[in-house]
Amino acid sequence: MRTSVLAALVVIVLLAGALGAYAILRPGSSTSGTSACPSNYQGTAPLRTTLAYSTVGHITTYELPENSRAPNGITVAPDGSVWFGEESMPAFAHLFQNGTLLEYVWPGTYPPVGAIDYSCGYRTQIWGVALWNGTVWASDASGNQLVNLNPTTGDFHFYTLAADAFPYYLVSGLDGRLWFTEAYVPAIVSLDENGTAHTYSLPTGFQGFPTQISFVNSSYALYDDAGQAGVGNGGVYSFNPSHPVFTRLGGNRTLSGLTGLATTTGGIWVSQHGPPFINFYNYSSMGWTNYPTSRVPYASTTLPYFIQTDGTNVWFNEHYGDKVAEIEPRAGTMIEYAISNPPVGNLSSISGSQTIARSGEKIWFAEFGSNKVGFADFSSPPPFDLFPLSSQQVMIKPGGTVVFSLELQGSSSSPVRLEFSDSEQSTAVPKNLNATSSGYKFDNFGSGTKFTVTVTAAAGLAPGVYILDVTATDGPASYSLFLHIDVLQPGNA
């Protein structure tokens, strides 16, 4: 059996952002052997509420009832409505875009007798919610079980797992089965329509921590493994759902703390729950590229979390950065929208967005700490953008200099400032790529404003491809261009 010390170490790496939010947002924890918490609701019919909602810029948010529902594990239904878990009830919640909310409160005692470090305000952990065979499923980590609801009849069913289980991510597979990651065993598990569970041991053994699963087709799937804290044994693995045999992808690069995973044309996108990067593995070149997010002044990382894709573009949330973002690989651009309005200025004020779900170009998020759910709409462009007037890919020698010509287009009611981040080091703070600009603050650019960015590579900078992120931001919205800078070996042309 996995020891509690090892489990704790893994959770620290995997849930660094979540644990930080829990420490800030959750009230005092209970201890082992808690007494039963009073039930929030004794009836069987769902609670119906009409929620107020507001749209500011590209962000729409819905205010949930009472003081805190602790929403998490959000997923999108075929009709565009969303389901998510409410940890403080606990309950399944079904939200329609007109603001109608139905809450199906779980029967029983929560937290379960003997639960550790859970209070009556936060009765369970619901990291995954999935729709499967006309019913709704959730991972109940503190209850060591899966919870199932038939919304037509209101009937609940509970599937008990091992005593040390920690069910995490749930997904309806393209093979007709329900799949989930089991973090503490660790394993990947599939559930047949008849309720039979199939458990698959992982190559990382007891030092593994499986997180997100992504199905490419019915016979090819991927999962990412956060690995054990301090070991660096995480990675991305492929398998055939019919006969799972796991093959590690991504070459020999050391990976750890992987939480986000998506497959697009030509490669794999992942997020490591640590550095402020989204990482891309190219199938053809078998090489990795780190794409930095913009930076925040109150933390050393934006802490990217989960990833969604349409097969071309990539969307993700930044837990510490309190943003939802889109990368368009073909254009070499990134758009980031702040979830909170106005944008937060310190870590204790973040919305606590942890899980996301995609509905077309709307990316839904659950604000665990702010008692809201909402979406970022990427179907229309931001109010301003950066247009490259020169190539975004250059070669440079150590000690050399290159000049990029850019133009800021569009408009903003607030001044737009220019910022830089790059892929040199884990903080994304430029060090040996010195970037300067002919302009850093733009008050009026309605007809377009041209400017230059000059980049100098330090003489001691190691050869390789670096990504420099040039970001224009007014606070609520940020638009970035990725500049690919190939630093050559000394003496090469």
C-alpha positions in Angstrom: 0.0 0.0 0.0 1.2 3.5 -0.8 2.4 5.3 2.3 0.7 8.6 3.3 4.1 10.4 3.2 4.6 9.5 -0.5 1.0 10.4 -1.3 1.4 13.8 0.4 4.6 14.5 -1.6 2.9 13.7 -4.9 -0.1 15.9 -4.0 2.1 18.8 -3.2 3.5 18.8 -6.7 0.2 18.0 -8.5 -2.1 20.3 -6.5 0.3 23.1 -5.7 -2.1 25.7 -7.0 -5.1 24.1 -5.5 -3.6 23.7 -2.1 -2.5 27.3 -2.2 -6.1 28.3 -2.9 -7.5 25.9 -0.2 -5.2 27.4 2.4 -6.4 30.9 1.5 -10.0 30.2 0.9 -11.1 27.3 3.1 -12.1 27.7 6.8 -10.4 25.6 9.5 -10.2 21.9 8.7 -11.7 19.1 10.7 -9.7 16.2 11.9 -10.0 12.4 11.7 -13.2 11.1 13.1 -15.4 14.1 12.4 -19.0 14.2 13.5 -21.6 14.4 10.8 -22.3 17.8 9.3 -25.9 19.0 9.2 -27.6 18.3 5.8 -28.2 21.3 3.6 -31.3 19.8 2.1 -33.5 16.9 3.0 -35.7 16.7 -0.2 -35.3 14.7 -3.3 -36.3 17.2 -6.0 -33.5 19.5 -7.3 -33.2 23.0 -6.0 -34.1 25.5 -8.7 -32.6 29.0 -8.8 -32.4 31.7 -11.4 -28.9 33.2 -11.2 -27.8 36.7 -11.9 -25.0 36.9 -14.5 -22.9 39.6 -16.1 -20.7 40.0 -19.1 -17.6 42.3 -19.0 -15.5 42.2 -22.1 -15.1 38.6 -23.1 -15.8 37.1 -19.7 -19.4 36.1 -18.5 -19.9 35.0 -14.9 -22.8 33.5 -13.0 -23.1 34.1 -9.2 -24.0 30.9 -7.3 -26.4 30.8 -4.4 -25.4 31.4 -0.7 -21.9 32.2 0.4 -20.0 29.4 -1.2 -20.8 26.4 -3.3 -17.1 25.6 -4.0 -17.7 24.7 -7.7 -15.2 22.3 -9.4 -15.0 19.6 -12.1 -16.9 21.5 -14.8 -18.0 19.8 -18.0 -20.2 20.8 -21.0 -23.3 19.0 -22.1 -24.3 18.5 -25.8 -26.9 21.3 -25.6 -24.4 23.8 -24.4 -25.4 23.8 -20.7 -22.8 22.8 -18.1 -22.6 20.4 -15.2 -20.2 20.8 -12.2 -19.7 19.6 -8.7 -20.4 21.7 -5.6 -18.1 20.6 -2.8 -19.8 22.4 0.0 -23.2 20.9 -0.5 -22.1 18.4 -1.9 -24.2 18.3 -5.1 -24.3 18.1 -8.9 -25.2 21.4 -10.4 -26.7 21.9 -13.9 -26.5 25.4 -15.2 -28.2 26.7 -18.4 -27.0 29.8 -20.2 -30.2 31.7 -19.4 -29.2 31.5 -15.7 -31.4 28.6 -14.6 -29.5 26.4 -12.0 -30.6 23.0 -10.8 -28.8 21.5 -7.8 -29.1 17.8 -7.1 -27.9 17.4 -3.5 -26.2 14.1 -2.6 -27.9 12.0 0.0 -25.9 10.8 3.0 -23.5 12.0 5.5 -20.7 14.4 4.6 -17.9 14.5 5.3 -17.8 10.7 5.7 -17.0 9.5 9.2 -13.2 9.4 9.6 -12.5 11.9 6.8 -9.3 13.9 7.4 -8.8 17.6 6.7 -12.3 18.4 5.5 -14.8 20.8 7.2 -18.5 21.1 6.9 -17.9 24.0 4.5 -16.0 21.8 2.1 -17.3 18.4 2.5 -15.6 16.6 -0.4 -13.3 17.0 -3.3 -14.9 16.8 -6.8 -12.2 17.0 -9.4 -14.0 15.3 -12.2 -17.5 15.4 -13.6 -18.5 13.5 -16.8 -21.6 12.7 -18.7 -21.9 9.0 -19.7 -24.9 7.0 -20.9 -27.4 9.7 -20.1 -26.3 10.0 -16.5 -23.9 12.3 -14.6 -20.8 11.0 -12.8 -18.4 12.6 -10.3 -15.2 11.7 -8.5 -15.7 11.9 -4.7 -12.1 11.9 -3.5 -12.8 12.3 0.2 -15.5 9.6 0.0 -13.3 7.2 -1.9 -16.1 6.6 -4.5 -17.7 7.6 -7.7 -21.1 9.2 -7.5 -23.7 8.7 -10.2 -27.0 10.7 -10.8 -29.8 9.9 -13.2 -31.2 13.5 -13.7 -34.4 12.1 -15.2 -35.4 10.1 -12.1 -33.3 11.8 -9.5 -31.8 8.5 -8.4 -28.2 8.4 -7.0 -25.8 5.4 -7.0 -22.5 5.2 -5.2 -19.6 3.1 -6.4 -17.1 2.4 -3.5 -13.4 2.3 -4.4 -10.4 1.2 -2.3 -10.0 2.8 1.1 -6.9 4.8 0.0 -8.4 5.8 -3.4 -8.3 9.3 -4.8 -10.4 9.3 -8.0 -9.4 12.4 -10.0 -10.1 13.1 -13.7 -13.2 11.5 -15.4 -13.9 11.3 -19.1 -16.4 9.5 -21.3 -14.2 7.4 -23.7 -14.7 7.0 -27.4 -14.9 3.3 -26.8 -18.1 3.5 -24.9 -16.6 3.2 -21.4 -16.2 5.7 -18.6 -12.5 6.3 -17.7 -10.9 7.9 -14.7 -7.5 8.4 -13.2 -6.8 6.9 -9.8 -4.1 9.0 -8.1 -3.2 7.2 -5.0 -3.3 3.6 -6.2 -2.1 4.7 -8.8 -3.9 3.4 -11.9 -6.2 4.1 -14.8 -9.6 2.6 -14.5 -12.4 2.0 -17.0 -16.0 1.2 -16.2 -18.2 -0.9 -18.5 -21.9 -0.3 -19.0 -22.7 -3.2 -16.7 -20.7 -1.6 -13.9 -17.6 -3.8 -14.1 -14.4 -1.9 -13.4 -11.1 -2.7 -15.1 -7.9 -1.4 -13.4 -4.7 -0.9 -15.3 -1.4 -0.6 -13.5 1.0 2.1 -14.8 4.6 2.1 -15.9 5.5 4.5 -13.1 4.2 2.2 -10.4 3.7 3.6 -6.9 5.8 6.6 -7.9 3.1 7.7 -10.4 0.3 10.1 -10.3 -2.0 10.0 -13.4 -3.9 13.1 -14.2 -5.6 14.0 -17.5 -6.7 11.5 -20.2 -7.2 12.4 -23.8 -8.8 10.2 -26.5 -7.6 10.7 -30.0 -9.8 8.0 -31.4 -11.4 4.8 -30.2 -8.1 2.9 -30.4 -5.6 5.5 -29.4 -5.5 7.5 -26.2 -3.0 9.4 -24.0 -2.6 10.1 -20.4 -0.2 12.3 -18.5 1.5 11.4 -15.3 2.6 14.0 -12.7 5.1 11.6 -11.2 6.5 11.7 -7.7 7.7 14.9 -6.1 11.4 15.5 -6.5 11.9 12.5 -8.8 11.1 13.9 -12.2 9.6 10.7 -13.4 6.4 12.1 -15.0 5.6 11.9 -18.6 3.0 11.4 -21.4 2.0 7.8 -22.3 0.0 6.4 -25.2 -2.2 3.3 -25.0 -4.9 1.4 -26.9 -8.1 1.5 -24.7 -9.0 -2.0 -25.9 -5.7 -3.6 -24.7 -3.9 -1.0 -22.6 -0.1 -1.3 -23.0 1.6 2.0 -22.1 4.3 3.6 -24.2 6.1 6.7 -23.1 6.2 9.6 -25.5 8.3 12.8 -25.5 11.8 11.5 -25.7 14.2 11.8 -22.7 13.0 15.1 -21.4 12.5 15.2 -17.6 8.9 16.1 -16.9 7.1 16.5 -13.6 3.8 17.8 -12.2 1.9 17.3 -15.5 -1.8 18.3 -15.2 -2.9 19.4 -18.6 -2.8 17.4 -21.9 -4.2 17.9 -25.4 -3.3 16.5 -28.8 -3.3 18.7 -31.9 -2.0 18.5 -35.5 1.5 17.3 -35.3 2.1 16.9 -31.6 1.1 17.0 -27.9 0.5 20.0 -25.7 1.1 19.7 -21.9 1.2 21.9 -18.9 3.5 21.4 -15.9 1.9 22.6 -12.7 4.9 24.7 -11.8 6.7 26.7 -14.5 4.6 29.4 -16.4 4.9 27.5 -19.7 2.7 25.5 -22.1 4.9 22.8 -23.6 4.6 21.4 -27.1 6.1 18.1 -28.3 6.5 17.9 -32.1 6.1 14.4 -33.4 8.2 15.0 -36.5 11.2 16.7 -34.9 10.8 14.9 -31.6 11.6 18.1 -29.9 10.0 20.2 -27.2 9.2 24.0 -27.3 8.2 26.0 -24.2 5.7 28.7 -24.7 5.7 31.2 -21.8 2.6 32.9 -20.5 2.7 36.5 -19.6 3.8 37.1 -16.1 2.0 38.4 -12.9 3.7 40.7 -10.4 2.5 38.8 -7.3 3.8 35.3 -8.0 6.7 33.6 -9.7 4.4 31.5 -11.9 1.0 31.7 -13.4 0.5 28.0 -12.7 -1.1 26.7 -15.9 -3.6 23.9 -15.1 -5.9 22.0 -17.5 -5.9 22.1 -21.4 -8.6 21.9 -24.0 -8.3 21.8 -27.8 -10.2 21.6 -31.0 -7.4 19.8 -32.8 -5.7 23.0 -33.8 -5.9 25.8 -31.2 -5.2 25.2 -27.5 -7.0 26.7 -24.5 -5.9 26.6 -20.8 -6.4 28.2 -17.5 -3.8 29.9 -15.3 -4.6 29.2 -11.7 -2.3 31.7 -10.1 -2.5 34.1 -13.1 -6.3 34.1 -12.7 -6.7 34.0 -16.5 -8.1 31.8 -19.3 -5.9 31.7 -22.4 -5.8 30.6 -26.1 -2.8 29.8 -28.2 -3.1 29.8 -32.0 0.0 27.8 -33.0 -0.2 28.7 -36.7 -0.2 32.4 -36.1 2.2 32.2 -33.2 -0.1 34.2 -30.9 -1.7 34.0 -27.5 -4.8 35.7 -26.0 -5.3 35.9 -22.2 -8.4 37.2 -20.5 -8.5 38.0 -16.8 -11.2 36.1 -14.9 -11.7 38.7 -12.2 -12.8 42.3 -12.8 -10.8 44.3 -12.1 -7.8 41.9 -12.5 -6.4 40.7 -9.1 -3.3 42.2 -7.6 -2.3 39.6 -5.1 -2.5 35.8 -4.7 -5.1 35.9 -1.9 -7.6 37.5 -4.3 -7.5 34.9 -7.1 -10.8 33.4 -8.2 -9.5 29.8 -7.6 -10.3 28.6 -11.1 -9.1 25.0 -11.3 -11.0 23.0 -13.9 -12.2 24.1 -17.4 -14.4 22.7 -20.2 -14.8 23.7 -23.9 -18.0 24.5 -25.8 -16.8 25.5 -29.2 -14.8 28.7 -28.6 -16.3 29.2 -25.2 -14.1 28.0 -22.3 -16.0 27.4 -19.1 -14.3 27.7 -15.7 -15.4 27.1 -12.1 -14.3 29.7 -9.6 -13.7 27.5 -6.6 -12.9 30.5 -4.3 -15.3 33.1 -5.7 -18.6 31.2 -5.8 -19.0 31.7 -9.5 -18.9 29.8 -12.8 -18.4 31.4 -16.1 -16.9 31.3 -19.5 -14.4 33.2 -21.7 -15.6 33.8 -25.2 -12.8 33.5 -27.8 -15.2 33.6 -30.8 -14.6 37.3 -31.3 -11.2 39.0 -31.3 -9.8 41.0 -28.4 -10.0 44.9 -28.6 -6.4 45.2 -29.8 -3.7 43.0 -31.2 -0.1 42.9 -32.2 0.8 42.5 -35.9 4.3 41.4 -37.0 5.9 43.6 -39.7 8.9 41.3 -39.8 9.5 37.5 -39.4 8.7 36.0 -36.0 11.5 33.5 -36.5 15.2 34.5 -36.6 18.7 33.1 -36.1 21.2 34.9 -33.9 24.7 34.3 -32.7 25.6 34.6 -29.0 26.4 38.3 -28.4 24.4 39.3 -31.5 21.4 41.6 -31.8 18.2 41.4 -33.9 15.4 44.0 -34.4 11.7 43.0 -34.7 9.2 45.4 -36.3 5.7 45.3 -34.8 2.4 47.2 -34.9 -0.2 47.7 -32.2 -3.7 47.8 -33.7 -7.2 48.3 -32.3 -8.3 50.3 -29.3 -8.5 50.3 -25.5 -10.2 52.5 -23.0 -7.1 52.1 -20.8 -3.4 52.6 -21.6 -1.8 49.5 -23.0 1.7 48.5 -21.8 4.3 46.2 -23.3 5.8 43.3 -21.3 8.2 40.5 -22.0 8.6 36.9 -20.9 10.7 34.1 -22.4 11.6 30.4 -22.1 15.1 30.7 -20.7 14.4 29.8 -17.1 11.6 28.4 -15.0 10.2 31.9 -13.9 9.9 33.1 -17.6 11.8 36.2 -16.6 14.2 37.2 -19.4 17.8 37.0 -18.3 20.3 36.3 -21.2 17.9 37.5 -23.9 17.7 41.3 -23.3 14.6 42.8 -24.9 14.0 46.5 -25.2 11.4 48.4 -27.1 11.0 51.8 -28.7 7.7 52.1 -26.8 6.4 50.6 -23.6 3.1 52.4 -23.0 0.5 53.3 -25.6 -2.4 55.7 -24.8 -3.8 56.2 -28.3 -3.3 53.8 -31.2 -6.6 53.9 -33.1 -4.9 54.1 -36.4 -2.1 51.7 -35.5 1.2 52.4 -33.9 4.5 51.0 -35.2 7.4 50.2 -32.8 10.4 48.0 -32.6 11.7 45.4 -30.2 15.5 44.9 -30.0 16.7 41.6 -28.7 20.4 41.0 -27.7 21.6 37.5 -26.9 24.2 37.4 -24.1 27.6 36.0 -25.2 27.2 33.0 -22.7 23.7 32.1 -23.8 23.6 28.3 -24.6 22.7 27.5 -28.3 19.1 26.4 -28.8 15.6 27.7 -29.7 14.1 30.2 -27.3 10.6 31.7 -27.3 10.3 35.4 -26.4 6.7 36.5 -25.6 6.0 40.1 -26.5 2.7 41.0 -24.7 0.5 44.0 -25.0 -2.0 44.3 -22.1 -4.5 46.7 -20.6 -5.1 44.4 -17.6 -8.3 42.6 -18.5 -7.0 41.5 -22.0 -3.6 40.5 -23.1 -2.3 39.8 -26.7 1.0 38.2 -27.2 3.3 37.4 -30.2 5.7 34.4 -29.8 9.1 35.2 -31.3 11.2 32.1 -32.1 14.9 33.0 -31.6 17.4 30.3 -32.7 20.7 30.9 -30.9 23.4 29.4 -33.0 26.6 27.7 -32.0 29.5 30.2 -31.8 31.2 30.4 -35.2 28.1 29.2 -37.2 26.8 31.4 -40.0 
